[in-house]
Structures are given as structure tokens and as C-alpha cells.
Amino acid sequence: MENKAIHCSVSQCANHCASGYCSLNTVSIGTHEANPTQCQCVDCNSFCIK
């Protein structure tokens, strides 16, 4: 079931709905950098490959 509070465009994620939303109730956001300075440094830690 889509969560209209969480928009997602990553169709490769198992939690992605075809409508463009996430099916999770909450997501975890993190970083792979010690000092993130760009959007590319931020990750969705709730991502699960299909």
C-alpha cells in the first residue's frame, strides 16, 4: 500500500509503488560520508533491491 507522505522515484527498490510512492510507514535516511556536503552524499537506508 502506498504511503502518500513518502514520494519515491527509485523503481529498483522493493518498497517502491508504481504510483511513485514508498510502501513503508517510515524510512531511514543516512550518509556514506563523514561530512556530507551534497545531495549525492545522502542515502535511503531503507532501500531493498527488488
Order of alpha helices (4+ residues) and beta strands (2+ residues): beta-beta-beta-beta
